[in-house]
Amino acid sequence: MQADQQRRFEHARDRREPRSQAYADLIAQTQKVGTLINVMNRAEVYTTDGVREVMEQVTQLLRCRARVSVEGPIAVADSTEDLVEAASDCRDVLAALVSLPGTSLEMQAMSRAELVGRCREGVESLAASLSVFVGEAREALDDNGAP
């Protein structure tokens, strides 16, 4: 029993470093996406180049999320769902604000004020989802492998 407990502890310790890095990368990338969107929202200036940059950074966020999904555990990976959804929604709203091709008909029908409001709500949702992720990540990193 003591040997099993020791193995679990060692396994948890060995998993902590790659998980910690994956979590930190996802947090940093989420903050980068949020900052880019906030800058546009504060100025209410939305440019095609700015939106394309957000799109690239959301793609990077998806890559970070994939790594978190691999590193686990499941509760942490699951906590990225709302985060990625919020970032993707913001990306789609921004695309509509600059009339990029492929924007949904629903968003094309929205007024600029509605889109700006929806984008602000998306950033708030992104921040809230990041807080949930951070809590789950801390819990996972604090797990010592005990049953």
Rosetta blueprint (number, residue, H / E / L):
1 M L
2 Q H
3 A H
4 D H
5 Q H
6 Q H
7 R H
8 R H
9 F H
10 E H
11 H H
12 A H
13 R H
14 D H
15 R H
16 R H
17 E H
18 P H
19 R H
20 S H
21 Q H
22 A H
23 Y H
24 A H
25 D H
26 L H
27 I H
28 A H
29 Q H
30 T H
31 Q H
32 K H
33 V H
34 G H
35 T H
36 L H
37 I H
38 N H
39 V H
40 M H
41 N H
42 R H
43 A H
44 E L
45 V L
46 Y L
47 T L
48 T H
49 D H
50 G H
51 V H
52 R H
53 E H
54 V H
55 M H
56 E H
57 Q H
58 V H
59 T H
60 Q H
61 L H
62 L H
63 R H
64 C H
65 R H
66 A H
67 R H
68 V H
69 S H
70 V H
71 E H
72 G L
73 P L
74 I H
75 A H
76 V H
77 A H
78 D H
79 S L
80 T H
81 E H
82 D H
83 L H
84 V H
85 E H
86 A H
87 A H
88 S H
89 D H
90 C H
91 R H
92 D H
93 V H
94 L H
95 A H
96 A H
97 L H
98 V L
99 S L
100 L L
101 P L
102 G L
103 T L
104 S L
105 L H
106 E H
107 M H
108 Q H
109 A L
110 M L
111 S L
112 R H
113 A H
114 E H
115 L H
116 V H
117 G H
118 R H
119 C H
120 R H
121 E H
122 G H
123 V H
124 E H
125 S H
126 L H
127 A H
128 A H
129 S H
130 L H
131 S H
132 V H
133 F H
134 V H
135 G H
136 E H
137 A H
138 R H
139 E H
140 A H
141 L H
142 D H
143 D L
144 N L
145 G L
146 A L
147 P L
